[in-house]
Amino acid sequence: MERKLGFIFDHNKCIICNACVDACNKAYGNLNWRSLIVMPYGESKTALSIACNHCDNPTCMQVCPANAIEKNEMGIVRIRDDKCIGCGFCTWACPYEALKFNNEGIMTKCNFCYARLAEGKGIPYCVEACPTGALAFGWIEKGEAEVDYLPPSEITKPRIVIKQPEIKESLKANVLHTKKEENYLGLLAFTIGSEFALGYSLFKLPFWSIVSVILLVASLLLSVNHARRTDRFYRVIYNLKTSWLSREVLFSSLSILFYILSIVKPVFYYPALVFLTAGVISSIIIYMLKSRPSWYKADTPVSFVGSIFTMSLPIAYFLTHDPITIIPLVIILAIEIISNHMRSKVRTSLNIVSILISLISIIIPEIIIIVEIMNIVSETEHRKEFYEKVIYYGLPKV
């Protein structure tokens, strides 16, 4: 295996002086790239000094839509601040909370003091400041970070070697945390809007081309505000090679173009539908991140696909009064209840009532409008909870 630069931390030498953190903050403007996590250890305590691990599998780089994160031949993962659009998707993929926004809305992180190394001016400030040699760096063949107080190393394969305490005491900490995603309303609008547009056009409901364009354009514009550097938003499609966000935006934008063309030439309906389907599939894959267990589960694709039908089938039934449309609607609502596993009582309750009213609507078709309203509320509330109760891997807490 090829040797790359990486950090080495020895618990047995750390005196918890915080010199590594102070040196990093002094050099780079208090961005808190490095953390010193203090943990109880038997009758004493120990600490872990950690920053970006310059992983062998840098998922932050893979998901970045602007192609702003690079990895050089030495294994150093760096952010190009002139390319970052400030979308924050890299933070979703990193289980070590290594990425931090600066005051300009640009993502930053430990760069291994690359400029010092490249110009031969010295070693990383944090390593230089450590008085005991607890924090070091060197050419590492393989990371050794499979410990109970860090996220599973299989997610990103961190290039860090951790030398555990010599005295065998239980050293554990919680690495699963819960938080509310910041500035998520644009993302909620875009995911729900694109799914509704797909279902609406799939069943060719009234004015499907115009309605789809309105839904997609409005929700896409709202999602732009999720990026802190909207002046660079055009870069969002610069990483089609590995970023599903780049693919989602490209596919969805192309679908808008073809929906507009379909107003004049109905034959363009088919490429529009194909591209929007690809866009929704891309949306699902964006959120299937191992670093976020609450998203990396079956309920995510079930929810995203389910909303395509739960928000459009009631309208289709209202217009046609064809009972055959009730069958898939009831089945999908039931699948959503099962995949939800009672985590959201509101969603479960709404879906149960929707199923009952849907069945009654076979006799009284007009009441299906109630189901449409309830389903929109159910899907929106569930997606809101999706963003507000995120379970993620992060730095250890005790």
Buried (B, 14 or more C-beta within 10 A) or exposed (E): EEEBBBBBBBBEBBEEBBBBBBBBBEBBEEBBBBBBBBBBBEEEEBBBBBBBBBBBEBBBBBBBBBBBBBBBEBBBBBBEEEBBBBBBBBBBBBBBBBBBBBEEBBBBBBBBBBEBBEEEEEEBBBBBBBEEEBBBBEEBEBBBBEBEBBBEBEBBBBBBBBBBBEEEEEBEBEBEBEEEBEEBBBBBBBBBBBBBBBBBBBBEBEEBBEBBBBBBBBBBEBBBBBBBBEEBBEBBBBBEEBBBBBBBBBBBBBBBBBBBBBEEEEEBBEBBBBBBBBBBBBBBBBBEBBBBEBBBBEBBBBBBBBBBBBBBBBBBBBBEEEEEBBEEBBEBBEBBBEBBEEEBEEBBEBBEBBBEBBEBBEEEBEBBBBBBEBBBBBBBBBBBBBBEBBBBBBBBEE
